[in-house]
Amino acid sequence: MIDIHCHILPGLDDGAANETIALEMAQQAVAEGITAIVATPHHRNRHWQNPKANVLQHVAQLNETLKEHAIPLTILPGQEVRLFGEMAEPDQQAELLTVNNSGNYLLVEFPTMQVPQYASQLFFNLQTNGVTPVIVHPERNQVFLDHPDRLYQFINEGALAQITAASLIGKSGNKVQKRSRQFLENQLAHFVASDAHNVTQRPFYRQAAQAYIEKEYGFQMIEQLNQNAEQLVQGKQIPREQPTAIKEKKFFGLF
Ligand SMILES: [Fe+2]
């Protein structure tokens, strides 16, 4: 199993604080059946800058350390880029790191409380450059949470989305779980990933999510999600079905 979103690189952001914690995370990942992790440190987030060259160097280093400790896990390079207006400009491309450096998919994080107006045009520009944006954890964005039709618009225009294992199994509350389920059920999410930051407060929950998905949706859904993750890291096309807009029930009248 591949985990496409994880803050395992030590000392770069609010993920693994040091190498010891990174190794604990690696061991937990292996125990949960994960064979490869896309390391996705924050970039352009207000606190952290982790340009491409920096990430590539740290990925190589952690792979060496894992080998020394005989931990059977491969780290692939990636980034979680906070949405910014110049993201699709040619002079930014040297700093941005696509998933597994394939050039085809970029993990994009929206600000927690907003979906900026410029995002749609920006995504169009990215896609014109051959880069498909993957919206990470839309279920944790207040606008997508309150107005899931806004996510439909982006997916319908060609973006992909990843929900977080913890959200799906209810660790972030009922509303976030409900939206996560709806996004999966309506072809509005294409990946489930851990977004793990450590082994305690924000662990992997991949086994728990696998069990949940199998119980709720059947094994075929697990296979589909795993296949999507494989295709993503290989930079290949991801099979997708037409998304469906989520209709919110509206209540009229007096109760
Ligand atoms: Fe993240």
Residues whose N, C-alpha, C, O or C-beta is under 5 A from the ligand:
A	BS01	LIG	T40 E80 D195
